[in-house]
Amino acid sequence: MNSLIITTILLIVAGLITGSILFWTLCLGIGPTPTSRKVRSAIRDILPNNVSGHIMELGAGWGHLIPTLREKYPDKKIEVWERSPIPAIYTQFVYGIEVKRKDFFEADFSNAKLIVCYLFPDAMKRIETEIMPELPKGCWVVTHTFSLSGSKPVQVIKARDLYKTPVYLYQVH
């Protein structure tokens, strides 16, 4: 009898977690998609050395880029944004980092020196039209898979994965 209760509780919890992820995927237009190890390696290679201030990861999902950012910038505070509650809780617990569960389009970018994001094309268009104009001169932006279509990257490298995933580095002028 106890194993039946435990199994039922586990199934209910699994259903609630799955339902939450599905709900937020539909609300946001994309699910929390991890960045592969090979793409993280390419990001590590393209990250600028001289970041003098505020680092923000927009749409952190499961937090896979946090170790890469911490490795490159061990003395910097990293501001992490993720609205989907299950990935946000996971990221906060696993990486011991505060996760802002708000819409990053409402964030204050006035002190940003590096923005990192892996977002879907419609969100990238919004980044370009709504956030890029707010960024201070000299701020770096790193994206992968999807580019900022109206901006010219400073550098593009291809990950050593099956898809040769592009990683883009931009700088605000």
C-alpha positions as CSV (number, residue, x, y, z in Angstrom):
1,M,0.0,0.0,0.0
2,N,2.8,2.5,0.9
3,S,4.5,1.9,-2.5
4,L,1.2,2.6,-4.3
5,I,0.9,5.9,-2.4
6,I,4.5,6.9,-3.1
7,T,4.2,5.9,-6.8
8,T,1.0,8.0,-7.1
9,I,2.6,11.0,-5.4
10,L,5.6,10.7,-7.7
11,L,3.4,10.5,-10.8
12,I,1.4,13.6,-9.6
13,V,4.6,15.6,-9.0
14,A,6.0,14.5,-12.4
15,G,2.8,15.5,-14.0
16,L,2.8,18.9,-12.3
17,I,6.4,19.5,-13.3
18,T,5.7,18.5,-16.9
19,G,2.6,20.6,-17.0
20,S,4.4,23.7,-15.7
21,I,7.2,23.3,-18.3
22,L,4.6,22.9,-21.0
23,F,2.5,25.8,-19.8
24,W,5.6,28.2,-19.8
25,T,6.8,26.8,-23.1
26,L,3.4,27.8,-24.6
27,C,3.4,31.2,-22.8
28,L,7.0,32.1,-23.8
29,G,7.1,30.6,-27.3
30,I,10.0,28.3,-26.5
31,G,11.0,25.7,-24.0
32,P,14.1,25.7,-21.8
33,T,16.6,24.3,-24.3
34,P,20.0,23.4,-23.0
35,T,23.2,24.7,-24.7
36,S,25.3,21.7,-25.7
37,R,28.8,21.2,-24.4
38,K,30.4,22.0,-27.8
39,V,28.5,25.2,-28.2
40,R,29.4,26.2,-24.6
41,S,33.0,25.6,-25.6
42,A,32.6,27.9,-28.6
43,I,31.0,30.6,-26.4
44,R,33.9,30.3,-24.0
45,D,36.2,31.0,-26.9
46,I,34.3,34.0,-28.1
47,L,33.6,35.7,-24.8
48,P,35.5,39.0,-24.5
49,N,38.4,39.2,-22.0
50,N,37.8,42.8,-20.9
51,V,34.4,43.0,-19.3
52,S,34.4,45.7,-16.8
53,G,31.0,45.3,-15.2
54,H,27.6,43.9,-15.2
55,I,27.0,40.5,-16.8
56,M,23.4,39.4,-17.7
57,E,22.2,36.0,-19.0
58,L,18.7,36.4,-20.5
59,G,16.6,33.3,-20.6
60,A,18.9,31.0,-18.7
61,G,16.8,27.9,-18.9
62,W,18.6,25.1,-17.0
63,G,21.6,27.3,-16.3
64,H,24.1,25.5,-18.5
65,L,26.0,28.7,-19.4
66,I,26.6,29.7,-15.8
67,P,29.7,27.6,-15.3
68,T,31.2,29.0,-18.5
69,L,30.5,32.5,-17.4
70,R,31.9,31.9,-13.9
71,E,35.0,30.3,-15.3
72,K,35.7,33.3,-17.6
73,Y,34.7,35.9,-15.1
74,P,35.3,34.5,-11.6
75,D,35.1,37.9,-9.9
76,K,32.0,39.2,-11.6
77,K,28.4,39.1,-10.5
78,I,26.2,37.3,-13.0
79,E,22.5,38.4,-13.2
80,V,20.4,35.5,-14.4
81,W,16.9,35.8,-15.8
82,E,14.4,32.9,-16.4
83,R,10.6,33.1,-16.2
84,S,9.8,29.4,-16.3
85,P,9.6,28.3,-12.7
86,I,11.0,24.7,-12.9
87,P,14.2,25.6,-14.8
88,A,14.6,28.7,-12.6
89,I,14.3,26.7,-9.4
90,Y,16.7,24.0,-10.8
91,T,19.2,26.7,-11.9
92,Q,19.1,28.4,-8.5
93,F,19.5,25.2,-6.6
94,V,22.2,23.5,-8.7
95,Y,24.3,26.6,-9.4
96,G,23.6,28.5,-6.2
97,I,22.8,31.7,-8.0
98,E,19.8,34.0,-7.7
99,V,17.5,33.8,-10.7
100,K,15.2,36.7,-11.5
101,R,11.8,35.3,-12.4
102,K,10.7,38.3,-14.3
103,D,10.4,39.4,-17.9
104,F,14.0,40.6,-18.8
105,F,12.5,43.0,-21.4
106,E,11.6,45.1,-18.3
107,A,15.2,44.9,-16.9
108,D,17.5,47.9,-16.3
109,F,20.3,47.5,-18.8
110,S,22.1,50.9,-18.1
111,N,25.0,49.2,-16.4
112,A,25.3,46.1,-18.6
113,K,28.7,45.3,-20.0
114,L,27.9,41.8,-21.3
115,I,24.6,40.2,-22.4
116,V,24.5,36.5,-23.1
117,C,21.4,34.9,-24.6
118,Y,20.1,31.8,-26.5
119,L,16.6,32.8,-27.6
120,F,14.3,32.0,-30.5
121,P,14.1,34.3,-33.6
122,D,11.1,36.4,-32.4
123,A,12.8,37.2,-29.1
124,M,16.0,38.0,-30.9
125,K,14.1,40.6,-33.0
126,R,12.8,42.1,-29.7
127,I,16.3,42.1,-28.3
128,E,17.4,44.1,-31.3
129,T,14.6,46.6,-31.3
130,E,13.9,47.0,-27.6
131,I,17.1,46.2,-25.6
132,M,20.0,47.0,-28.0
133,P,19.1,50.7,-28.0
134,E,19.2,50.8,-24.2
135,L,22.6,49.2,-23.9
136,P,25.5,51.4,-23.0
137,K,28.3,52.0,-25.5
138,G,30.8,49.2,-25.5
139,C,28.5,46.6,-24.1
140,W,29.1,43.1,-25.6
141,V,26.3,40.8,-26.7
142,V,26.8,37.0,-27.3
143,T,24.2,34.9,-28.9
144,H,24.2,31.5,-30.5
145,T,22.2,29.7,-33.1
146,F,20.1,32.9,-33.8
147,S,21.7,36.2,-34.8
148,L,20.6,39.8,-34.4
149,S,19.6,40.1,-38.1
150,G,20.0,43.8,-38.4
151,S,23.3,44.1,-36.6
152,K,26.8,43.2,-37.8
153,P,28.7,40.9,-35.5
154,V,32.3,41.7,-34.5
155,Q,33.1,38.0,-34.7
156,V,31.3,34.7,-35.6
157,I,32.7,31.3,-34.9
158,K,31.2,27.9,-35.5
159,A,30.9,25.3,-32.8
160,R,32.5,21.9,-33.4
161,D,29.2,20.2,-33.3
162,L,27.1,18.3,-35.9
163,Y,25.3,21.5,-36.9
164,K,28.3,23.9,-36.9
165,T,26.2,26.1,-34.6
166,P,27.1,29.7,-35.1
167,V,28.1,31.8,-32.1
168,Y,27.9,35.6,-32.6
169,L,29.7,38.4,-30.7
170,Y,28.4,41.9,-31.1
171,Q,29.4,45.2,-29.5
172,V,27.3,48.3,-29.1
173,H,28.7,51.4,-30.7
